[in-house]
């Protein structure tokens, strides 16, 4: 706690109680976002963990399971840009809490599914509401952090995606074996209501929060690029080359993460012949590695800026390139004989992907105005989930006929392509971040 800030204001002749400020409040805020992301990903990953069990109980084929996964992905894909626009319009406090209540209610209703069609319908509704997570998190980073700290903040907030995925196997398997599969959906769904209440009570913007000190508020605002003179339309934002640089990088990176999230347990059960308890023991390890990768990526960029004098944008792109090269590891999963070697390569992939994800997401806050970040993150997320959806449907259609080996190999190639295009499309963007606004917004494809 820092020293209380003086106030001479009085209420009915009495001095108003002085509120103490919290030192480093922005880090507490990002911890709250991380907690929400953990709850979000714990809820969505419950399906993947129980996939081997549910396919038997609900009489689903591999392709029908891919349709269930695809229903979530379609809902998520369609709604991400809508969520981004909504939180830009109504604000983070109300918007994030509202969507959290919706995904929690839908998650609980999963326990009433009686077949793959009803399960797919519920997954689609969950995708519509859970799509808020990344746009909301990126908007928090854009509002609460100076430019030099944004990649670190994204690393911590992005760790929630991996922590939720990490906690899902042991928690969901325990609940399923002890109390029945419906209980796993009920518990992971109900956690969202708790978080939504905490978020609505505790969150405010830096300009409105009563617990932020003047020094921290000034450090945030002075450390950010000047705001745009006017808010641009969605069309103007989407016509910029730097938007497409971010969107295509996410398009090529997302298939790996969605493969890890939705297909690892099923792959370990069908191809590596692990039972549910063995899956619970090992399936969380790639997500632990992913946590470390996200944090590493967050700190890598400031390290490169400090010790190698790299400009802001170039330091982000360098980390993305390193992660893309590391993705050649999981491309070889189908070539190794031992299931433990396969899990180790999944870990390499989790580490590499989250390093890429943290840095690409940070670029949205680096090169766009805070008032545009929710919109940019939403539409870029839509591009990402189109890539993930297409690949998941491909896995469902081909895994039983051609096997997983060529599919895993494709994941390594995707990130190399994405990193190459990112380098090309980010040329012309000022190396230290957000371009100055220009008068001619009618340019056909501005930086």
C-alpha positions, 0 to 999 in steps of 0.5 A: 500500500502506498501513502494515502493521497490527501483530500480536503473534501467534506460531506455534511461538514465532515471530512470524507474518509480517505481511501488508500491507494494500491501500489502497482494496481495495474498488476492486480488488475491484470491478475484479475483478468488472468483469473477470468481467463483461467475460468474461461479456458477451464470451462471450454477445455472440460469437453476436450478432457472428457471427449473419450468418455463422452464419445462412448456415453453419447455414441459419437464418432470422431467426425461427430465430435469434430462437429461439436468442436466446430459448433463452439468454434463457429460461435466463437468465430462469429462473436469475437468481433461483435464482443470487441465492438460491444466492449468498446461501446459499453465498457469493460466493466459491464461487458466482461461481467455480462458475457461471463454470466452467459458462458457460465449458465451455458456451461452448466447446461452442458450436463443436460446434453443427451447426444452430439446434436444437443451438445453441439448446440450448447457448445455453439452458445458457449462459443458466442459468450466465451469469445469476449476473453481475448478482446477484453483482455487486450483492451485492459492491457491497452488502457492500463499499461505503458507501451514498454510493459504491454508485452509483459502484461499480455504474457501474464494475462495470456497465462490464464489461457494455459492455466485454465487448460492445465487445471482442466485434466486433473479437476475434470477427471476427478469430478467426472470419476467421483460425481459423474460427468455432469458435475464437471460441467456444473462446477467449471460453469459455476465458477464464472458467476463468482468471477463475474461478481468479483470483476463487476465489483473491483474493475474500473478504468484508470481514470475512474479507479479510486485506488490508483495513485496519481504517480501510477496513473501518470506513468501509464498515460505518459508511457503510451503513444498519444491518442488518435485525434478522432476515432476511426470507423471499423472499415478504416481500421480493417483496411490498414495493412497492420491489421492484416499483419496481425490477423493473418499471424493469428490465422496461421497460429491458432490451429495449433492451440485448438488442436492442443485444447480439443484433441490431445486427450482423444489423440492420447487415448486412441493413438497412444492407448492411454486411459483416463487416469493417465491422461489426467496425469500427463495431458496438463503438461503442455499447458504448463509449458505454454504458461512458461512460453507466454511469460517468456515471450512477454519478457523477451521483448523488453530484453531485446529492446534493452540489451540489443537496442531493438525497436519495439515492433521489431522486438515483438516480431523477433520473438514470433519468428523464434516461436515459429521455428520452435513449432517444428518440434510438434510437427514431428509428434507423429514420428516418435515411438514413445507417448512420453516423447509425444507429450514432450513435443506437445510441451515444446509446441505449447511453449512456442505457441503461447510465446507467439500468441503473447507477442502477436496479441501485444502488437494490437495494443502497440500499433492501434489506439486503445479505443480501437484495440477491442475491435482489432482484437475481435476481428483478428480473433475471428481470423484466428478461429476461422483457421482453427475451425477449418483445421479442426474439421480437417482433423475430424475428417482425415484423422481416422483415414490418414492418421495424425502425423501429416496433420501435426506436420502441417502445424509447423508449416503454418507458423513459419508462413505466418511469421514470414507474412508478419515481417512483410506486412509490418514493413512501413509501420514505425518501429516504435509503435503506433503510426501517426494519424494522417488526414487522408483516411481514404488511402486504399491500404495504409500502414 
